[in-house]
Structures are given as structure tokens and as C-alpha cells.
Amino acid sequence: MSLTVGTAPFGQRPGGVFNFEVPRKQGVIWFEDSPRRIRARLGGETVVDSRHAKLLHEHAHLPIYYFPQDEVRMDLLVPTDRHTTCPYKGEASYWSVHAGGKVAENAVWSYPEPLADAPPLAGFMAFYWDKMDEWLEEDEPMIVHARDPYHRIDVLDTSRHVRVSVDGEPVADTTRARALFETGLPTRWYIPREDVRMELLLATGSRTGCAYKGYASYWSVGDEEDVVWSYPDPRPEVERIRDYLAFFNERVDIEVDGELQERPVTQWSKSRRPRAAAPHS
């Protein structure tokens, strides 16, 4: 998110305008140093332990960590025959990881000879996030994907009158919501359970992860599947949304101080099930 996804300046749906004509968006890449120690483990073995990682931001993709080769356990990597081509970075080579009795096929890639106008990627390696068992940022676990340093979340108490209806049926009505402002996303209105008609909600057992907020549980309302969610054990940064309920603005009617909010267009607009964005190569 933030620089290259959603409503960010180089995202799919920029929320603002520049005062000049942007030459291009496709292929826009920002490659920067990260001051954080990053580790990845597979089968109980540390495969990468990096204090000099880089973050690559690319249009319409989540950020990806690239690690200096000398901070990767190359003795655990086995080269494969897989190769892919990126029009903006060049041809990528792949390795499988053999560690702790486990094998992660084609889990690592690198651009040995990047294109002339690509970032200086030679000598750096990247990992498919979900092919490792565990990721650590300093000594704290990370989930889903790398966290973007330009991504921000604010949780604010609000006395605005928030009403939520699903297919014309009133489901929530409150003047004590907590507004969650998150970079690149619509405002999410988190509502205390006492102000939600819980008898209309049906728990689905669905669960998704957010790198910034933690793991969410879901409910359906009528024909709208997985349209309500809550974080029973959120990350410390967003503790104030614990057990509050939020609704997908994209699929319900939300009135704020009597004004019907326009339904935003996001990755959750068309699908009836929440989807996590996937990393790229």
C-alpha cells in the first residue's frame, strides 16, 4: 500500500492530483534502504537474517524485501530451472529452500543481470512470503506481507452519527464509533457491539490477516457473506478497535450525520469474500 497501491500517488486509483503531468505509472519502482532487522525461518532454521535489507515498491504491488546475498543462508538454497521475465526489472532466477527437513520450492528469486533502467537489484534476493514458516521484524512477528513504512493508521473516537443498513435493513446505529483512517483505504467505522443488531449477524468462520492490524473474524448479514469483521486480538498499534465491528463500505449503505456515503471501489467491491493481495516476482 501507501506509495503504489490503492489511492496512493502511484496506485491504481490515485486519490489526489499532481501539479504536473506524470510521465508514467506502469513500471514505477522505488528501491530504498530499510533500517529494520528482518529474519525468515523455515523448519526452525533461520534462512535469512538481514540488517541491510532493501524495500522495493512497484506500481500496483505490495512492497517486497530484497536481501543482500551475504545475509542469506546460501547453503540452504538449491537453484532450479525456473525463470521469469519482468519488463521493468529483467529476467529472474529461482532457488528452492531446504531447511529443517522442509522444502519450499522456488521460494527465492533474484535478478542477476537487471535491466539498465531497473534499480540496482544485482546481488539481492527476495522471498515469497507465504513459503516461509515465520517472519520477524526485529523480535516481533510479521504476518501476510512486508509492512510499508509509508503506511499509516489512526484510530479516533468520533461522536458522528453512523448508521449502517444491509439491503435496506438497519443493522447498526451509533454515536460512539471509532473511525479508522488507513493509508490508501476508505474510512472504516468501527462500532461497539452494543450498537449492532447482533441477532442479524451469522458468524462464518472466515479469517484473514492484515499486516498492520492482525487477524480478523467475519460475519454475514442476509445474503451478504463476510461483510462484517472484527479483530479479537489486534496488534498493539490498533488496540482500540479490539472487538469493535466494521462493515465493508463497498457493500453496505453507511450514513454519517445523515449523509449517505458513496460506496468506494476497491478490491472488495465485487467479491463477496475478502481477499488478500498477493506478492509479485
Steps between C-alpha positions, in 0.01 A plus 500: 500500500589863552725596210386261230164341589140621529455878521873569543680737258620208286214262579219370280253770612693812608301705750658831404661685211853615416575853379681354199441219252638174634711339222382150589366279774554152365844382601553770763741350756643645821791307658611610847700399806318353799642561850321193643646161577298242302512123546325208331484140626410166347488174691642673806811622313577865429528537123561874488618737775540845353596838643548655155175410323348710223131564433377500142177690429346438158181635341192299603701260719568468870858576612752217484815456708823433309795367701876515432617155396756488781214524755321197350588141591610403150594153629125437546410610147491276192476664153211389279420521128229761552541841337255787460524833321389838629484780238630748757762296686627225268528122526469340842667177611358281777613281789322250725565503875592177684495560876402308811375204301267720293518611136358826363503469122601807297468714811784742422576711197764744384583716199866418426509737201225761547398727215701819455221726631400264783603563861840356606359153577807295418624317808163518679251217557126501577270238655139400450356597836260209544764237422684573823368380839574819690610859448641734763539878496759562771362250759131531414307272263380630165201360312365501143761728337770758564376813674531823305677781692273751321184326619319665790200413715319738738215385726291793625193523721215675322156622604376507142172317449575183304221277369554179302240324287534175306255450213278764658503343848644719783783304666695755705436845645754683716645832611805339661681339209874498453613622161797314355690702241741279306725605216352418160171361636150635573423616852384200703243562773558266794183466708456360853303175505234653723406727208477217246200272453702186567195277445526583128863389478612143428860401576661337196829365634693701239831651606738737327823667601609863474866589538405813694201391708521123559249221431132570440188287552189539280121501499239497225181705494222356287637429153812708560769249590798606713388862499577569869829445679670548833851469645477298825875532563633795299857621475598743781494798261123459448398361839205741513308307232504176702158327471343795316319413175557650155305467176625501142406849375514349152201270561273670756334839539668723758356835607722742690318792663208433268711500182500179299860409420600408148604138470874497426651283229768268639610139469208405727231663286411210273595193702280387786802360682801700627818442303859566598729667247773270370870580474663508159826384351 
